[in-house]
Amino acid sequence: MIISLELSIAQLGDLSTKRSEELFSEILRSSRRGHHIVIVPRELARWAAQNLALSGQDRAHLEKVREEFTQLGGLRDAPTSRTLKIDALQQKLASVTDHVWSIGVEEVLASRFLEKTVLLLENATNDGELLGELISHEARRRGIRDIAFQVTNGGGGTTYQEVERITDLNQIFVCICDHDKLTPFSPNSETFRKAKSTADRKNFVGTIITTPGREIENFLPMEIVCSLYPEYPVAQKQKLEGLILAQNDPNTGDCLWLYFDVKEGVSSCRYRQRCASEKARHWVEEKYQIDDLNEDEVRIDGFGQNVVERFLANGAGRSALHKFSRSEYWLRHFVSWFDNFLPFIQGRSNSRV
């Protein structure tokens, strides 16, 4: 994320020397460690170099930040950026636009906004490594050199409690919940709804989103998942492949595979129980090529609870995922999803002096 120092020299003059030194030391530490992209206008950097007793390490890094201003300064208000502006001496966190926040010096120094962004997941133990790999593939595809985040476990249904804890700490965060939908017209998971409603009562920097597919397993294409399970029934595989191919080129977010329960599979009985709306039932009938969900039978087995673990232990599967991240399917169904949070976890290269 971008941390932009936007005080005037007159405002800095109103701070005590000790407080100014603390401010610059903290934002330079955050930049040096790669937590965030720190932007300091040239005149402020020059003032700090001339008036503050900074360490040699901080002075060397301040000069780098000063030189980068010409290249990075224009990013502060770009709609594709996410920016926290330090633009007052005392001011509580405030949302300026959907991609810009502002805060005062005293408030930012009392917060954890300069630490790494938290990536909060329902089940970080199982999903953290795979999601990290997915993020890395997309960052490389976009030419983003550096990302910085710390993974935190939400604990499933208690994720909303972690949202409350992190917002109270005043730390930037991205919360990703499985949406658990069986169709595009199904409701979002209770875990997401509770996390979102908790955050909506708070003043925070970050975002809460759902996965683009039912769970994290749905990021993996069917071909990779089937390769991990050679014992999966051939007839079931052929049936599922045929239904997916019959879609031709589904619109973004409308692919059968995105809503298939990779772990437990699907059945008409389950669909009847979970699909209350007419739109949801019609979607199932269309995707599974049946006339009436109330009468026709649908049953396709899942792959079990260990799909992610098998994938992470399979070198060929991981290589195939890299290739998949350059596919038309990835571009259509996943790229816009990454737009929601990548700017929050974009950092800068670690610097050592």
Residue, then its C-alpha position, 0 to 999 in steps of 0.5 A: m500500500i502507499i503511505s504518503l507524507e503530505l504535511s507542509i513544512a510549516q506543519l512539521g515546524d509545529l511538531s517537536t523535533k523529537r516527534s518529527e524524528e520519530l515520524f520520519s524514523e517510523i515511515l522510513r523503517s516501514s519503507r526499508r523493510g518493504h512493508h509499504i511504498v512510502i512517498v515523501p515529497r522532495e521538499l519534505a525529504r530535504w527539510a528532514a535531512q537538514n533539520l532532524a538527527l536521523s540515523g545513518q541508515d535512515r538518512a541513506h534511505l531518505e535519499k532513496v525515497r526522495e529520488e523516487f518521488t518523481q517516479l512514484g508521486g503520481l501514484r498517490d491519487a491513482p484509482t488503481s492505488r490504495t493510499l493512506k495520506i498523513d496530512a494533519l498533525q492530529q486527525k482520526l482516520a478518515s475515508v476520503t474516497d474508495h481508494v484514499w484514506s487520511i490520518g494525523v501524525e499522532e494517530v498514525l504513530a499510535s497505530r499499526f498502519l506502518e506494519k505489514t498488511v494482514l491477510l486474514l483467511e478463514n483457514a490459514t493453515n490449509d489455504g495460506e500457502l496456496l493463496g500465497e502461490l496464487i498471489s505470486h503468480e498474478a503479481r509476476r504476471r502484472g510485473i509487480r516486483d514486491i508484495a508484503f503481507q502477514v497471514t493470520n488465521g481467522g478460524g472459520g466461523t470466528t473470523y469476524q472476531e479477528v476482524e474486530r481485533i485487527t480493526d481495533l489495532n488499526q492495522i491494514f488488512v485484507c480478509i478473504c472468505d469462501h463464499d460457499k455458493l452452489t450457484p451465482f444466485s446463492p447467498n454468501s456464506e455466514t462467515f463472510r456476512k458476519a465479518k463484513s457487518t463487523a467491519d462496517r461498524k468500524n473505521f478501517v483501512g482494507t477490504i473484505i471479499t469472498t473468493p471468486g469460486r466456492e472455496i480456494e480449491n476452485f482456483l485449481p482447474m479440473e484438469i489439475v485436480c483430476s491429475l492429483y486423484p488418478e483413482y477418481p472414477v472415470a465415468q464421473k470425470q467424463k461427465l463433469e468434463g462434458l458439462i464444463l465443455a458444454q458451457n463453451d465460454p461462460n461469462t466471468g463468474d458463471c462457470l460451473w466449476l467455480y460453484f462445484d463442491v470440489k470436496e464433497g461433490v454435488s447432488s440434486c437433493r442438495y441443490r433442492q435444499r440449498c437453491a431457494s430462488e427460481k434463478a438458482r434452480h434454473w442455473v442448476e438445470e441449465k448447467y447440468q442439462i436437466d429438465d426439472l431439478n425436482e424430478d431429475e437426478v444429479r450426482i457427481d462425487g467430490f475429491g475429498q478433504n485433502v485437495v490443497e495438501r495433495f496439490l502443494a505436495n505435487g511438483a507437476g501440479r504446481s508447474a501446471l498452475h503457473k501455466f494456468s495463470r497465463s490462460e484465458y480462463w484465468l484472465r476472464h474469471f480471476v484477474s478482476w478479483f485480484d484488483n480488489f486487494l493487490p494494491f493493499i499488499q504491494g510493498r517495496s524491495n527490502s533495503r539494507v545499508 
